[in-house]
Amino acid sequence: MFRFLRRHQSSPAISPIAERVRDGRLTYLKDAKLVRIEQAIDHVSRSRVPGAFVECGVALGGSGIIIATLMPEGRAFHGYDVFGMIPPPTSEKDDEKSRTRYETIRTGQSQGIGGDPYYGYVDNLYDRVVENFERFGQPVDGRRVSLYKGYFEDTLHPQTDIAFAHIDCDWYDPVKLCLERIVPRLSAGAYVVLDDYNDYGGCRRAVDEFLEAGPDVDIIAREPNFVFRRPGGDS
């Protein structure tokens, strides 16, 4: 059964690596969302929650670079993405905003960060993201940092415990799949951050339905991004 925990915290500034990533135009995330991610990483790190660090929806690699930089030594980062044009929303549970957003992307009208091309229009995006990780000191070596290209249903099969997961994949079906495959692998004390809960109706519906099914999680925050944790460990 999920519980809601109210955490009254100040609003610290983002880390130096997050500032560098933002200045490098590699993330769409606002500072408040980056702070939530960094707070979750800090908590699982200080509490020594065992397991890997996972991101579903890597885009240009910005938040993945932050996660890989801030995770403890000896841990592994696993990033999953199609590394190309994102798939359309396919569920009737996705809202009109989601469909309008995808139509903007599909027709070539989406804007990138700071005047750059939208990442979904970039040829060889996977290679570009590998270069971005390398440029920020996080080489994609297949051991400490691994990237998996393809649809989540084909690539997302966690084989180890998970300490932290960032789910940033917009629509109902991929969010639902990520929750179904990630949550059973969460260590006690692990955190999950969902980017699009307050942005797209399909993501919100997938999260709400998942929680209504009664998983044993504590809700930490509902905005700006949605955060929950698996009870146990050093909370």
C-alpha positions in Angstrom: 0.0 0.0 0.0 1.5 3.4 -0.9 1.8 6.2 1.6 2.4 9.9 1.1 5.3 11.3 3.1 5.5 15.1 3.3 9.0 16.3 3.2 9.6 20.0 4.0 12.9 20.9 2.3 14.6 24.1 1.2 15.3 24.6 -2.4 19.0 24.2 -3.0 20.8 25.1 -6.1 21.6 22.5 -8.7 25.1 20.9 -8.7 28.0 22.1 -10.7 27.7 19.2 -13.1 24.0 20.0 -13.6 24.9 23.6 -14.4 27.5 22.5 -17.0 25.0 20.1 -18.6 22.3 22.9 -18.7 24.8 25.4 -20.1 25.7 22.8 -22.7 22.1 22.6 -23.8 21.8 18.9 -23.1 18.6 18.8 -20.9 15.1 20.2 -21.1 14.6 19.8 -17.4 14.2 22.9 -15.3 16.3 23.4 -12.2 13.5 22.4 -9.8 13.3 18.9 -11.5 17.1 18.5 -11.5 17.1 19.3 -7.8 14.6 16.5 -7.2 16.8 14.1 -9.1 19.9 15.1 -7.3 18.2 14.9 -3.9 17.1 11.3 -4.6 20.6 10.3 -5.7 22.1 11.9 -2.6 19.6 10.0 -0.4 20.2 6.6 -1.9 24.0 7.3 -1.9 24.1 8.3 1.8 21.9 5.4 2.7 24.0 3.0 0.7 21.0 1.6 -1.1 22.4 -1.2 -3.2 21.8 -1.5 -7.0 22.2 0.1 -10.3 21.1 3.6 -11.5 18.7 3.5 -14.5 17.2 6.1 -16.9 14.4 5.4 -19.4 14.4 8.3 -21.9 17.9 9.5 -22.4 17.4 12.1 -25.1 20.6 14.1 -25.5 22.1 12.5 -22.4 21.9 15.5 -20.0 20.2 14.0 -17.0 22.0 10.7 -17.6 25.3 12.4 -17.4 24.3 14.0 -14.1 23.1 10.7 -12.7 26.3 8.9 -13.8 28.5 11.6 -12.3 26.7 11.8 -9.0 26.1 8.0 -8.4 28.6 6.4 -6.0 31.8 4.7 -7.1 31.4 1.1 -8.0 27.8 1.5 -9.4 26.5 1.1 -12.9 24.4 3.4 -15.0 22.0 1.9 -17.6 20.3 4.3 -20.1 17.5 3.2 -22.4 16.2 5.1 -25.5 15.3 4.7 -29.1 17.9 7.3 -29.9 15.9 8.7 -32.7 12.3 9.9 -33.4 10.2 9.0 -30.4 7.3 6.6 -30.9 3.7 8.1 -31.0 1.3 7.8 -28.1 -0.7 4.7 -28.8 -3.1 4.3 -25.9 -6.6 5.7 -25.6 -5.4 6.8 -22.1 -3.1 9.4 -23.6 -4.5 12.9 -23.6 -5.0 15.3 -26.5 -2.0 17.4 -25.3 0.2 14.3 -25.9 -1.2 13.8 -29.4 -0.8 17.4 -30.3 2.8 17.4 -29.0 3.6 14.3 -31.0 2.1 15.8 -34.2 4.4 18.9 -33.7 7.4 16.5 -33.4 6.3 14.3 -36.4 5.8 17.2 -38.7 9.3 18.7 -38.0 8.1 21.7 -36.1 9.6 20.9 -32.7 12.2 23.3 -31.4 15.5 22.2 -29.8 17.2 23.7 -26.8 18.7 27.2 -27.3 18.2 27.2 -31.0 19.7 23.7 -31.6 17.8 21.2 -33.7 15.3 19.0 -31.9 17.2 15.9 -30.8 14.7 13.6 -32.5 15.7 15.1 -35.9 19.4 14.4 -35.4 21.0 11.7 -37.5 23.2 9.2 -35.6 21.8 10.4 -32.3 23.2 7.4 -30.4 26.7 8.4 -31.5 26.1 12.0 -30.5 24.9 11.0 -27.1 28.0 8.7 -26.6 30.1 11.7 -27.5 28.2 13.9 -24.9 28.9 11.3 -22.1 32.5 11.1 -23.1 32.9 15.0 -23.2 31.6 15.1 -19.6 34.0 12.4 -18.3 31.5 9.5 -18.4 32.6 7.2 -21.2 30.1 4.6 -22.4 32.3 1.6 -21.6 29.6 -1.1 -21.2 30.5 -1.6 -17.6 30.1 1.6 -15.5 28.0 3.3 -18.2 25.8 1.4 -20.7 23.4 2.7 -23.3 20.7 0.5 -24.9 19.2 1.5 -28.2 15.7 0.3 -29.1 12.1 0.1 -27.8 11.8 -0.5 -24.0 9.8 -3.7 -24.6 12.9 -5.1 -26.3 15.7 -3.6 -24.3 14.5 -3.0 -20.7 15.1 -6.3 -18.9 16.8 -5.4 -15.6 19.0 -8.2 -14.3 20.2 -6.5 -11.1 18.7 -4.6 -8.2 18.0 -1.0 -8.8 18.8 1.9 -6.4 17.5 4.8 -8.5 15.4 5.2 -11.7 14.5 8.2 -13.7 11.6 7.6 -16.0 11.2 10.2 -18.7 9.2 8.7 -21.6 6.0 10.9 -21.8 3.2 8.5 -22.9 1.0 6.0 -21.1 2.3 2.7 -22.6 6.1 3.3 -22.1 5.6 4.7 -18.6 3.4 1.7 -17.6 5.9 -0.8 -19.0 8.9 0.9 -17.2 7.1 0.8 -13.9 6.1 -2.8 -14.4 9.7 -3.8 -15.1 11.6 -1.5 -12.8 9.6 -1.5 -9.5 10.0 -5.3 -8.9 13.7 -4.8 -9.0 13.9 -1.9 -6.6 16.1 -2.3 -3.5 14.8 -1.3 -0.1 15.1 2.5 0.1 15.4 2.9 -3.7 13.9 6.0 -5.4 12.0 6.5 -8.6 11.6 9.9 -10.3 9.0 10.3 -13.1 9.4 13.4 -15.2 6.1 13.8 -17.0 3.5 13.2 -14.4 2.4 16.8 -14.4 3.0 17.3 -18.2 1.1 14.5 -20.0 -2.1 12.8 -19.1 -1.0 9.4 -20.2 2.0 9.4 -17.8 -0.2 10.6 -15.0 -2.8 7.9 -15.7 -0.1 5.2 -15.9 1.4 6.2 -12.5 -2.0 6.6 -10.8 -3.2 3.2 -12.0 0.1 1.6 -10.9 -0.2 3.0 -7.5 -3.9 2.1 -7.2 -2.8 -1.5 -7.6 -1.2 -1.3 -4.2 2.6 -1.5 -4.5 4.5 -0.9 -1.3 5.9 2.5 -2.0 6.1 5.9 -0.2 5.2 9.0 -2.3 7.8 11.7 -1.6 6.6 14.4 -4.0 4.0 15.0 -6.7 5.6 18.0 -8.2 7.4 19.4 -10.1 8.3 15.7 -10.9 6.7 12.7 -9.2 9.0 10.9 -6.7 8.4 7.7 -4.7 10.6 5.3 -2.8 10.6 1.7 -1.8 10.3 1.5 2.0 13.1 0.0 4.1 16.8 0.7 4.3 18.0 3.8 6.1 15.0 6.1 5.5 
